[in-house]
Amino acid sequence: FSAWIRKKREDPPTIEEILRNENYREEMKQKVKDVSEKDKLLQAKEYEEGLVAEPSHTQVKGHASAPYYGKKEPSQDPTSTANTFQPGAWMPPGSDSSQKK
């Protein structure tokens, strides 16, 4: 059909050609669905056997390159746990978050 529209083919496609192409597309959709289901079952089986780790579910917070350590507000004090280090944030004198009441 697209060849006829782009004038690479002189005659329009016949009804048989159109139906054959639609059937082919449907067959491909079903094959893709079958393969993806088999892949999911194989992954589940491999996970149960301990061959692979289950995919982790990540939380998206902020910018992709910015590390997220679970704090909502920066602290003036640096923090360190295990192998991670969060430097302290500079707060201008007199700001609300730096005054402790």
N, C-alpha and C positions, 0 to 999 in steps of 0.2 A: 504494500500500500504506500509506504513512504517513498519507494523508488518511483512510483507513478506520480506522486505529488511533486517530487523533485525533478521530474522529467527525465529520469534515467531509464524509464520504461514507457513505451508508447501506449500500451493498452492498460486499462484499469484492471485490478485483480478480479478474478471470478469469484462467485459465491463459494465455490468449493475451496478455493485458496484461502479465502477469509475464514471459513469454518475450520479448515485444517490448522491455520495459524492460531485461532482461538483455542482449539483443542490442545495444541502443543503448549500454549501458555498455561492452561489449566493443569496439564500433566506435569509441567516443570514446577508449578506452585506446590502440587501434592508431593513431588519428589523432595523438594526443599524442606517441606514440613516433616516428612518421614525421616529425613536425614538428621534434622535438628532434634527430633524426639529421640532417635537412637543415640545421638551424641549426649543428650541430657541423661539418658538411662545409663550409658557407659560411664559418664562422669560420676553419677551417684554410686554405681557399683565400685568404681575405683576408690572413691572416698570411703566407702564402707570397708573395703579391704585394706585401707591405710596406704594406698599407693600414691594418692595425691591429697593435697590440703584443700579444704573447702574454700571457695572464693570468699574473701572478706567483704563485708559491707562497709563502705567508707562514708563518713559524714562530710558533706561539702559545706565549709564555712569560710566565707570571705573569698579572697583571691586565691587562685590555684597555686601560686608559688609561695604564699604566706603560710608559715607553720601555725597550726592551731593547737594550743596547749590547754584549752578548757577554761581559760580565764576570760571574763567578759570585759574587765577593765584593767589597764596596765598598772603594775605596781611599781613603786619607787625602789623597792628592794629587789635585788636579783634573786632568782630561785634556781635550784638545781636538784634534779631527781635522776638517779642512775646515770644514763649517758646523755641526758638532755640538759641544756642550760638556757634559761630565759633571762636576758639582761634586764636590769631595772630601767624603767622609763623616766625620762626627765619631765618633771612637772614644774611649770613656772611658779615662782613664789606667789602666794595669795590665791591660787586656784582652789575651787571647791573640794576637789578630790584629795588635795594635799593637806588640807586643814583637818586635823582630827579633833573632834569635839567630845 
